[in-house]
Amino acid sequence: MCMHKYLLYCPCQTHDTRTIHIQTIQEEDALKKVLMYLKPYARRMLLGFTIKVIGTLMDLGLPWVLAFIIDDIIPYKKVSLILLWGIVMIALSIGARTFNIIANRMASRVARNSTETLRHDLFEKILSLSGMQLDYFSIPSLESRMTSDTYNIHNMIGMMQRIGVRAPIIIIGGIIITSTLEPVLTLVLIGVLPFLALVVYLVSKKGIPLYLGLQLSVDKLVRVVRENITGIRVIKALSKTAYEKKRFSDINSEVVEKELKAGTTMAITNPIMNLLFNLGLTLVVIVGAYRVNNGASEPGKIVAFLSYFTIMLHAVMAIQRIFVVYSKAIASASRIGEVLDTKEDLVISGNDEMREKSENHIAFHKVSFSYTQEPCIIDIDFGIKKGESLGIIGSTGSGKTTLVNLLMRFYDINAGSITIDGQDIRSMDKLILRRKFGVVFQNDVLFADKVYENVSIGRDLPRDRVQVSAEHAQADAFIEELEEKLDFKLAIKGSNLSGGQKQRLLVARALAGKPEILILDDSSSALDYKTDSLLRKAIRENYSETTTIMIAQRISSVMKLDHILVLEDGQMAGYGTHEELLEHCEVYKEIYQSQLMS
């Protein structure tokens, strides 16, 4: 039985490390979990199975009727009897096709609906993953699980209801019927089947891990494609096209190689099974001819037996295809189950009614955090009152964005605590916590939708509020110049807007919800100094009750804020007002001199 190991996140709050437990999961168990999505369709599947069985039995009846006509009807030389039984064969043929078509359509509907539910739950689970879990799985891998892996499950569910029902009935029913027609020839057929079953078992057992490895390589391919499409302008600007072609070619070759290996391994069954069946068919013809010649059998029975042999050959070949699909599906099920079984790591701890008396709206108390073993945030300790503003500045990689991620609890801290109005954020429901924020992240996303929908973003905000937030974000001027104004349709990622226009629209989105806490993470980098100044002025005048945190590269963006936090290598290099930092913080003084004094 194949096994697949994956990580279930269980962060232990220590000062330096986060422990991640490893749990071994059986791939078959993961498949059972995925197949539980078929439970609501049990009645429909049972009805489909019944219809499929009837249609298959009708197919099995055709060679028997043919043998009866040849051996028992034709000797009477009565055309009316021959026509009557011919009509019976036509009726069986039409009935078999009709019942099979109905059953196949029902199977397709079950496969479609169950996969839709699975895909929905998987997407919902992905949305609930913490930052640490998203880092582990990676976005390209999750995209692959949402698309190709669910498609493999869909294929298996459909095929198991169609071929998975028909093929065993054909084989078992064929053996039973042929044993009544020609017991001696049936022994030849039965003698071949164990060898066929052994081939299918050995090959499929080896194929499952090969398909799992293939899916992992597909994850890499998706990641490379995603990176190249996202950064296509940078690649062209830096003349890195040849390099990226080489990188894609390498991973593409890896996928082809693994796909070829998996496909070749599974394809071994086809020629071997054909060989075994042809040997069996040859034996049937030789033994059958000998028995007919000796009067031990009749020609009609031999003809019928050859028909059954051919039908059963196709059934066994179909089972081989099932095992190929099954091998892919079981590998995909383990990857889907890995996500679905991932335990919640950002659990609520403590009593949400327990609050400390605090004059600060937001407070970091000796906070430390690490993504890996190396700490990236060390002993951060500060507090700001409601309505105050905080600027965070520092070199690239100093931990500015990480502080925001911790405040919004995308990650859990290793040590210390973060409180809002005296309440530890770990004791708050995540939805309640995050509704307090209006935020603009670095490289934030605009969707291929109307301007209004990009600002409202599912909150059904009044259009006048969207208009006002656009004015405060200094976005109203360019929106008025658009053909349909708020109803103007943006391209994917807002590619039909300039960098500054996109940033202003994102700020409007953050302001539209009248947030309790406003976070602007390098959201003015594409704005000119005048627009940046007007934006900060509008926020001060219209959102005086909102606590504002602004991450910036330019000192001019933060120098007029109530507090400024200077970070260096994840530690506090300084904290205070602009004047205080110029006097006491060497790091801040160097940044100021390099940006403004020059």
Backbone hydrogen bonds, N-H to C=O, Kabsch-Sander energy under -0.5 kcal/mol:
donor,donor_aa,acceptor,acceptor_aa,energy
4,H,25,I,-2.2
6,Y,23,Q,-1.5
8,L,21,H,-1.9
9,Y,7,L,-0.5
13,Q,11,P,-0.5
14,T,12,C,-1.4
14,T,17,T,-0.7
21,H,8,L,-0.7
21,H,19,T,-0.5
23,Q,6,Y,-1.8
25,I,4,H,-1.9
25,I,23,Q,-0.5
27,E,2,C,-1.2
30,A,26,Q,-1.9
31,L,27,E,-2.2
32,K,28,E,-2.2
33,K,29,D,-2.1
34,V,30,A,-2.0
35,L,31,L,-2.6
36,M,32,K,-0.9
36,M,33,K,-0.6
37,Y,34,V,-1.7
38,L,35,L,-2.1
39,K,36,M,-1.5
41,Y,38,L,-1.7
42,A,39,K,-1.7
45,M,41,Y,-2.7
46,L,42,A,-2.5
47,L,43,R,-2.5
48,G,44,R,-2.6
49,F,45,M,-3.0
50,T,46,L,-2.3
51,I,47,L,-2.4
52,K,48,G,-2.5
53,V,49,F,-2.8
54,I,50,T,-2.2
55,G,51,I,-2.4
56,T,52,K,-2.4
57,L,53,V,-2.6
58,M,54,I,-1.9
59,D,55,G,-1.7
60,L,56,T,-2.2
61,G,57,L,-1.4
62,L,58,M,-0.8
62,L,59,D,-0.9
64,W,60,L,-0.7
65,V,61,G,-2.3
66,L,62,L,-2.3
67,A,63,P,-2.6
68,F,64,W,-2.3
69,I,65,V,-2.5
70,I,66,L,-2.4
71,D,67,A,-2.8
72,D,68,F,-2.5
73,I,68,F,-1.1
73,I,69,I,-0.7
74,I,69,I,-3.1
76,Y,73,I,-1.3
77,K,73,I,-0.6
77,K,74,I,-1.9
78,K,73,I,-0.6
79,V,77,K,-0.7
82,I,78,K,-1.9
83,L,79,V,-3.0
84,L,80,S,-2.2
85,W,81,L,-2.6
86,G,82,I,-1.9
87,I,83,L,-2.3
88,V,84,L,-1.7
89,M,85,W,-2.0
90,I,86,G,-2.3
91,A,87,I,-2.8
92,L,88,V,-2.6
93,S,89,M,-2.5
94,I,90,I,-2.9
95,G,91,A,-2.8
96,A,92,L,-2.7
97,R,93,S,-2.2
98,T,94,I,-2.7
99,F,95,G,-2.8
100,N,96,A,-2.2
101,I,97,R,-2.4
102,I,98,T,-2.3
103,A,99,F,-2.5
104,N,100,N,-2.5
105,R,101,I,-2.2
106,M,102,I,-2.1
107,A,103,A,-2.3
108,S,104,N,-2.3
109,R,105,R,-2.0
110,V,106,M,-2.2
111,A,107,A,-2.5
112,R,108,S,-2.5
113,N,109,R,-2.7
114,S,110,V,-2.5
115,T,111,A,-1.9
116,E,112,R,-1.9
117,T,113,N,-2.0
118,L,114,S,-2.3
119,R,115,T,-3.0
120,H,116,E,-2.1
121,D,117,T,-2.6
122,L,118,L,-2.5
123,F,119,R,-2.4
124,E,120,H,-2.5
125,K,121,D,-2.3
126,I,122,L,-2.4
127,L,123,F,-2.1
128,S,124,E,-0.9
128,S,125,K,-0.6
129,L,125,K,-0.6
129,L,126,I,-1.1
131,G,410,F,-2.9
132,M,410,F,-0.5
134,L,130,S,-2.5
135,D,131,G,-2.2
136,Y,132,M,-1.7
137,F,133,Q,-2.6
138,S,134,L,-2.6
142,L,138,S,-1.9
143,E,139,I,-2.4
144,S,140,P,-2.2
145,R,141,S,-2.2
146,M,142,L,-2.1
147,T,143,E,-1.3
148,S,144,S,-0.6
149,D,144,S,-2.0
150,T,145,R,-0.9
151,Y,147,T,-1.9
152,N,148,S,-2.0
153,I,149,D,-1.8
154,H,150,T,-2.4
155,N,151,Y,-2.5
156,M,152,N,-2.1
157,I,153,I,-2.6
158,G,154,H,-2.1
159,M,155,N,-2.6
160,M,156,M,-2.9
161,Q,157,I,-1.3
162,R,158,G,-1.3
163,I,159,M,-1.2
164,G,159,M,-2.2
166,R,162,R,-2.1
167,A,163,I,-2.7
169,I,165,V,-1.2
170,I,166,R,-2.6
171,I,167,A,-2.4
172,I,168,P,-3.0
173,G,169,I,-2.7
174,G,170,I,-2.1
175,I,171,I,-2.2
176,I,172,I,-2.2
177,I,173,G,-2.6
178,T,174,G,-2.8
179,S,175,I,-1.9
180,T,176,I,-0.9
180,T,177,I,-0.7
181,L,177,I,-1.4
182,E,178,T,-3.7
186,T,182,E,-2.0
187,L,183,P,-1.3
188,V,184,V,-0.9
189,L,185,L,-1.6
190,I,186,T,-2.8
191,G,187,L,-1.9
192,V,188,V,-0.9
192,V,189,L,-0.9
193,L,189,L,-1.5
195,F,192,V,-0.6
196,L,192,V,-1.5
197,A,193,L,-2.6
198,L,194,P,-2.1
199,V,195,F,-2.0
200,V,196,L,-2.3
201,Y,197,A,-2.3
202,L,198,L,-2.5
203,V,199,V,-2.3
204,S,200,V,-2.3
205,K,201,Y,-2.0
206,K,202,L,-1.2
207,G,203,V,-1.6
208,I,204,S,-1.5
210,L,206,K,-0.8
211,Y,207,G,-2.2
212,L,208,I,-1.8
213,G,209,P,-2.2
214,L,210,L,-1.9
215,Q,211,Y,-2.1
216,L,212,L,-1.7
217,S,213,G,-1.7
218,V,214,L,-2.1
219,D,215,Q,-1.9
220,K,216,L,-1.4
221,L,217,S,-2.1
222,V,218,V,-2.7
223,R,219,D,-2.2
224,V,220,K,-2.5
225,V,221,L,-2.5
226,R,222,V,-2.8
227,E,223,R,-2.6
228,N,224,V,-2.3
229,I,225,V,-2.6
230,T,226,R,-2.4
231,G,227,E,-2.3
232,I,229,I,-1.0
235,I,231,G,-2.5
236,K,232,I,-2.2
237,A,233,R,-2.7
238,L,234,V,-2.3
239,S,236,K,-1.2
240,K,235,I,-2.9
244,E,240,K,-2.4
245,K,241,T,-2.3
246,K,242,A,-2.1
247,R,243,Y,-2.2
248,F,244,E,-2.7
249,S,245,K,-2.7
250,D,246,K,-2.2
251,I,247,R,-1.8
252,N,248,F,-2.9
253,S,249,S,-2.4
254,E,250,D,-1.9
255,V,251,I,-2.3
256,V,252,N,-2.5
257,E,253,S,-2.7
258,K,254,E,-2.4
259,E,255,V,-2.8
260,L,256,V,-2.8
261,K,257,E,-2.3
262,A,258,K,-2.6
263,G,259,E,-2.9
264,T,260,L,-3.0
265,T,261,K,-2.2
266,M,262,A,-2.3
267,A,263,G,-2.1
268,I,264,T,-0.8
268,I,265,T,-0.8
269,T,266,M,-1.0
270,N,267,A,-0.9
272,I,268,I,-1.6
273,M,269,T,-2.7
274,N,270,N,-2.2
275,L,271,P,-2.5
276,L,272,I,-2.6
277,F,273,M,-2.5
278,N,274,N,-2.7
279,L,275,L,-2.4
280,G,276,L,-2.4
281,L,277,F,-3.1
282,T,278,N,-2.5
283,L,279,L,-2.3
284,V,280,G,-2.3
285,V,281,L,-2.5
286,I,282,T,-2.5
287,V,283,L,-3.1
288,G,284,V,-3.0
289,A,285,V,-2.6
290,Y,286,I,-2.1
291,R,287,V,-2.4
292,V,288,G,-2.5
293,N,289,A,-2.3
294,N,290,Y,-1.5
295,G,292,V,-1.0
296,A,291,R,-2.6
297,S,291,R,-1.0
302,I,298,E,-1.6
303,V,299,P,-2.6
304,A,300,G,-2.7
305,F,301,K,-2.7
306,L,302,I,-2.5
307,S,303,V,-2.0
308,Y,304,A,-2.8
309,F,305,F,-2.7
310,T,306,L,-2.2
311,I,307,S,-2.7
312,M,308,Y,-2.9
313,L,309,F,-1.9
314,H,310,T,-2.1
315,A,311,I,-1.9
316,V,312,M,-2.6
317,M,313,L,-2.3
318,A,314,H,-2.1
319,I,315,A,-2.1
320,Q,316,V,-1.7
321,R,317,M,-1.6
322,I,318,A,-2.2
323,F,319,I,-2.1
324,V,320,Q,-1.4
325,V,321,R,-2.4
326,Y,322,I,-3.3
327,S,323,F,-2.3
328,K,324,V,-1.9
329,A,325,V,-2.7
330,I,326,Y,-2.9
331,A,327,S,-1.4
332,S,328,K,-2.4
333,A,329,A,-3.1
334,S,330,I,-1.5
335,R,331,A,-1.3
336,I,332,S,-2.6
337,G,333,A,-3.3
338,E,334,S,-1.4
339,V,335,R,-1.1
339,V,336,I,-0.6
340,L,336,I,-2.6
341,D,337,G,-2.5
342,T,339,V,-1.2
347,V,345,D,-1.2
349,S,426,R,-2.8
352,D,350,G,-0.5
354,M,351,N,-1.5
355,R,353,E,-0.7
356,E,422,G,-2.4
358,S,356,E,-0.6
361,H,384,I,-2.1
362,I,384,I,-2.0
363,A,419,T,-2.2
364,F,382,F,-2.9
365,H,363,A,-0.5
365,H,417,S,-3.1
366,K,364,F,-0.6
367,V,380,I,-2.6
368,S,415,A,-1.8
369,F,377,I,-2.3
372,T,374,E,-0.7
376,C,369,F,-2.4
377,I,369,F,-2.2
378,I,570,G,-2.7
380,I,367,V,-2.6
382,F,364,F,-1.5
384,I,362,I,-2.5
388,E,385,K,-2.0
390,L,548,T,-3.0
391,G,563,H,-2.7
392,I,550,M,-2.7
393,I,565,L,-2.5
395,S,567,L,-0.6
398,S,395,S,-1.7
403,L,399,G,-1.5
404,V,400,K,-1.0
405,N,401,T,-2.3
406,L,402,T,-2.2
407,L,403,L,-2.3
408,M,404,V,-2.3
409,R,406,L,-0.9
410,F,405,N,-3.0
411,Y,405,N,-0.8
414,N,368,S,-2.2
415,A,368,S,-1.7
417,S,365,H,-1.6
419,T,363,A,-2.6
420,I,423,Q,-2.3
421,D,361,H,-2.6
423,Q,420,I,-1.7
425,I,418,I,-2.4
427,S,424,D,-2.0
428,M,425,I,-1.3
433,L,429,D,-2.8
434,R,430,K,-2.6
435,R,431,L,-1.4
436,K,433,L,-1.3
437,F,434,R,-1.2
438,G,517,I,-2.4
440,V,519,I,-2.2
444,D,441,F,-1.1
449,D,447,F,-2.4
451,V,488,F,-1.5
452,Y,486,L,-2.9
454,N,450,K,-1.9
455,V,451,V,-1.5
456,S,452,Y,-3.3
457,I,453,E,-2.6
459,R,456,S,-1.4
466,V,462,P,-1.9
467,Q,463,R,-2.3
468,V,464,D,-2.3
469,S,465,R,-2.6
470,A,466,V,-1.9
471,E,467,Q,-1.8
472,H,468,V,-2.4
473,A,469,S,-1.8
474,Q,471,E,-1.5
475,A,470,A,-3.3
476,D,470,A,-1.0
479,I,475,A,-1.8
480,E,476,D,-2.2
481,E,477,A,-0.8
482,L,478,F,-0.6
482,L,479,I,-1.1
485,K,482,L,-0.6
487,D,484,E,-2.6
488,F,485,K,-1.9
490,L,449,D,-2.9
490,L,488,F,-0.5
493,K,446,L,-1.1
494,G,491,A,-2.5
495,S,492,I,-1.3
497,L,494,G,-1.8
502,K,498,S,-2.3
503,Q,499,G,-2.1
504,R,500,G,-2.1
505,L,501,Q,-2.0
506,L,502,K,-2.2
507,V,503,Q,-2.1
508,A,504,R,-2.1
509,R,505,L,-1.9
510,A,506,L,-1.9
511,L,507,V,-2.2
512,A,508,A,-2.0
513,G,509,R,-0.6
514,K,511,L,-2.1
516,E,436,K,-1.2
517,I,436,K,-2.7
518,L,547,T,-2.9
519,I,438,G,-3.1
519,I,517,I,-0.5
520,L,549,I,-2.7
521,D,440,V,-2.8
521,D,519,I,-0.6
522,D,520,L,-1.0
522,D,551,I,-2.7
525,S,522,D,-0.7
527,L,524,S,-1.5
532,D,528,D,-2.6
533,S,529,Y,-2.3
534,L,530,K,-2.4
535,L,531,T,-2.4
536,R,532,D,-2.2
537,K,533,S,-2.1
538,A,534,L,-2.3
539,I,535,L,-2.0
540,R,536,R,-2.1
541,E,537,K,-2.3
542,N,538,A,-2.2
543,Y,539,I,-1.8
546,T,543,Y,-1.2
547,T,516,E,-2.1
548,T,388,E,-2.1
549,I,518,L,-3.2
550,M,390,L,-3.3
551,I,520,L,-3.1
551,I,549,I,-0.5
552,A,392,I,-2.0
552,A,550,M,-0.5
557,S,554,R,-1.1
558,V,555,I,-1.4
559,M,555,I,-2.2
561,L,558,V,-1.9
563,H,389,S,-1.8
564,I,576,G,-2.2
565,L,391,G,-3.6
566,V,564,I,-0.5
566,V,574,G,-2.9
567,L,393,I,-2.5
567,L,565,L,-0.6
568,E,571,Q,-2.3
570,G,398,S,-1.3
571,Q,568,E,-1.5
573,A,566,V,-3.0
573,A,571,Q,-0.7
574,G,566,V,-1.3
576,G,564,I,-1.9
581,L,577,T,-2.5
582,L,578,H,-2.0
583,E,579,E,-1.3
584,H,580,E,-2.2
585,C,581,L,-2.7
586,E,584,H,-0.6
589,K,585,C,-2.2
590,E,586,E,-2.2
591,I,587,V,-1.9
592,Y,588,Y,-2.7
593,Q,589,K,-2.5
594,S,590,E,-2.3
595,Q,591,I,-1.9
596,L,592,Y,-3.0
597,M,592,Y,-1.2
598,S,593,Q,-1.0
